[in-house]
């Protein structure tokens, strides 16, 4: 998703340097084609920047790229704002923020929702945690990438809202897959469910965006299955004192989908449908 987000920053007149661990990445090429400059190293990318965005996958990636040897914190200038747009959980964001503050750097956690389409079209929902002053400074850049941008509270608040978002995404997807399963049983075309039910009270992002992909048999990732499982496990870690049967059911159905052939890296979340197919 980082490629689409960075491309939108560049297309809207911002001077952007980019660095990616894989120089063969299609997303890196997308950003370069939109006008970004490909930096030779992390140091080259961040040393003169007031605002630094990262789009990583897991907590270990933040530790390596932001806090690790030869990482962002080592080369960023004092007062720079570092914004991570991955989903890593509130505890991670608070820890990263505290570590960066000790080095004279500011941090915002800004996970997103909207999938690959939202990243390309600049219509993401962006949930931000951190100091309001830093948020206000970065807001014009967030608005290049997202349609709905909200300051949710202190460090970790953006991550907290994103975890709630992931519960809704996963449980809504269960409903889509079960509706399609019943439609199959009654010999009703799946696309008809998308078109008719999506126009009424049953409408949801899962139905309107993932439903057509499922109807076509397209399981390619807009949002990778492995990322969703990572996020739902973050939900589990944050909700030890709660009963969340919808999350448990979603995890079970994703697991059944994997057993039926879904791939953590090559399949999107819509591959849950494999758990329901005979």
Secondary structure, DSSP 8 states (H G I E B T S, - for coil): -HHHHHHHHHHTT---EE--S-TT-HHHHHHHHTT-EE-SSHHHHHTT-SEEEE--SSHHHHIIIIISTTSHHHHS-TT-EEEE-S---HHHHHHHHHHHHTTT-EEEEEEEESHHHHHHHT-EEEEEES-HHHHHHHHHHHHHHEEEEEEEESTTHHHHHHHHHHHHHHHHHHHHHHHHHHHHHTT--HHHHHHHHTTTTT--HIIIIIHHHHHHT----SSBHHHHHHHHHHHHHHTTTS--HHHHHHHHHHHHHHHTT--TTTSBGGGGGGGT--
